[in-house]
Amino acid sequence: MTLLEVRGLGVALERTGRPLVEDVSYDLSEHECLGVVGESGSGKSLASLALLGLLPAGLRASGRARFEGREILEAPAAARAALRGRVFGYIPQQASGAFDPLTRVGPQLLEAARFAFPDKTEAELREEAESLLSRLKFKNPRETLAHYPFELSGGMAQRALIAAALLLHPRVLVADEPTSALDAVSQKSVIDILGRVRAETGCALVFISHDLAAVQALADRVIVMEKGRVVESGGVELFGHPSHPYTRRLVETRRALSRHFLEALR
Ligand SMILES: Nc1ncnc2c1ncn2[C@@H]1O[C@H](COP(=O)(O)OP(=O)(O)OP(=O)(O)O)[C@@H](O)[C@H]1O
């Protein structure tokens, strides 16, 4: 079943009307992973922030986006806020900036969950957070909840953010470059975890990334963005025979990087 239908989504500067994202359209079904690729500045983040109702001040969205048939772009602010967390989970690019440095990880993780599930007791929420952290490969979840954010490594902070999003049982998880600030081992671990999360919870995933290999590992379908527009879309196998010159360049750059790496190892 189609969960999300995006048609002609645009983002423009409010003051001048200059378009930054134009005419983005896609469908996302239950359990599906859509990869969004394109180089820096191609509009990947803004297209997703528009859906979440989190565009920076001075930008406005246009077009249509429906979740389970209900229009969301034009919904009142309160209705959009209610969709964040429970319907749309969001994992931002920089985990370190997403936490309040003066508050321990536990209270930050539980705050939104308390609000989303007023009927659950504190003990239930805490138990759920600990079990989630354990599934996300934290060796000592109880200790992690008592840590301050600066006590977590980059990979741990990113995984804690995934836990924060999952505690709200989102229907669609939007992950914006969740691995770009991580070392290779942590990158692989986060990608594995996102794949597992999808299989275990059944939530749909919008996975925004520069990393074609990561997208190939996770996504069912992809959209390729260049200069604010979708230039190619289809099954993830399109990386094997890209038809748009821009996609061909992205794929060739990725192959050349891999070749250099393998040659350096010889
Ligand atoms: N608040 C803003 N005001 C004006 N222009 C903006 C604003 N935010 C982003 N832009 C511009 O919109 C375009 C798309 O930005 P966006 O962040 O969506 O790109 P991206 O593909 O996600 O890049 P990256 O991979 O580097 O995160 C870029 O040209 C960017 O400079």
The ligand as an SDF file (V2000), in Angstrom:
LIG
                    3D

 31 33  0  0  0  0  0  0  0  0999 V2000
   18.2000   28.3270    4.3950 N   0  0  0  0  0  0  0  0  0  0  0  0
   18.5990   28.4090    3.1190 C   0  0  0  0  0  0  0  0  0  0  0  0
   18.5580   29.5970    2.4660 N   0  0  0  0  0  0  0  0  0  0  0  0
   18.9500   29.6910    1.1710 C   0  0  0  0  0  0  0  0  0  0  0  0
   19.4110   28.6610    0.4420 N   0  0  0  0  0  0  0  0  0  0  0  0
   19.4720   27.4610    1.0360 C   0  0  0  0  0  0  0  0  0  0  0  0
   19.0680   27.2710    2.4020 C   0  0  0  0  0  0  0  0  0  0  0  0
   19.2550   25.9700    2.7190 N   0  0  0  0  0  0  0  0  0  0  0  0
   19.7480   25.3740    1.6100 C   0  0  0  0  0  0  0  0  0  0  0  0
   19.8730   26.2630    0.6060 N   0  0  0  0  0  0  0  0  0  0  0  0
   20.3540   25.9770   -0.7590 C   0  0  0  0  0  0  0  0  0  0  0  0
   19.4630   25.0290   -1.3550 O   0  0  0  0  0  0  0  0  0  0  0  0
   20.1770   24.0890   -2.1530 C   0  0  0  0  0  0  0  0  0  0  0  0
   19.8500   22.6810   -1.7180 C   0  0  0  0  0  0  0  0  0  0  0  0
   20.3160   22.4760   -0.3780 O   0  0  0  0  0  0  0  0  0  0  0  0
   20.2250   21.0750    0.3710 P   0  0  0  0  0  0  0  0  0  0  0  0
   20.7460   21.2830    1.7550 O   0  0  0  0  0  0  0  0  0  0  0  0
   18.8760   20.5130    0.2250 O   0  0  0  0  0  0  0  0  0  0  0  0
   21.2590   20.2020   -0.4730 O   0  0  0  0  0  0  0  0  0  0  0  0
   21.7650   18.7070   -0.1850 P   0  0  0  0  0  0  0  0  0  0  0  0
   21.6730   17.9790   -1.4820 O   0  0  0  0  0  0  0  0  0  0  0  0
   21.0400   18.1320    0.9710 O   0  0  0  0  0  0  0  0  0  0  0  0
   23.2880   18.9630    0.1890 O   0  0  0  0  0  0  0  0  0  0  0  0
   24.2350   18.1830    1.2550 P   0  0  0  0  0  0  0  0  0  0  0  0
   24.4460   16.8240    0.6650 O   0  0  0  0  0  0  0  0  0  0  0  0
   25.4760   19.0070    1.2640 O   0  0  0  0  0  0  0  0  0  0  0  0
   23.5090   18.1610    2.5670 O   0  0  0  0  0  0  0  0  0  0  0  0
   21.6600   24.4500   -2.0200 C   0  0  0  0  0  0  0  0  0  0  0  0
   22.0170   25.2350   -3.1230 O   0  0  0  0  0  0  0  0  0  0  0  0
   21.7160   25.2630   -0.7590 C   0  0  0  0  0  0  0  0  0  0  0  0
   22.7600   26.2170   -0.7980 O   0  0  0  0  0  0  0  0  0  0  0  0
  1  2  1  0
  2  3  1  0
  2  7  2  0
  3  4  2  0
  4  5  1  0
  5  6  2  0
  6  7  1  0
  6 10  1  0
  7  8  1  0
  8  9  2  0
  9 10  1  0
 10 11  1  0
 11 12  1  0
 11 30  1  0
 12 13  1  0
 13 14  1  0
 13 28  1  0
 14 15  1  0
 15 16  1  0
 16 17  2  0
 16 18  1  0
 16 19  1  0
 19 20  1  0
 20 21  2  0
 20 22  1  0
 20 23  1  0
 23 24  1  0
 24 25  2  0
 24 26  1  0
 24 27  1  0
 28 29  1  0
 28 30  1  0
 30 31  1  0
M  END
$$$$
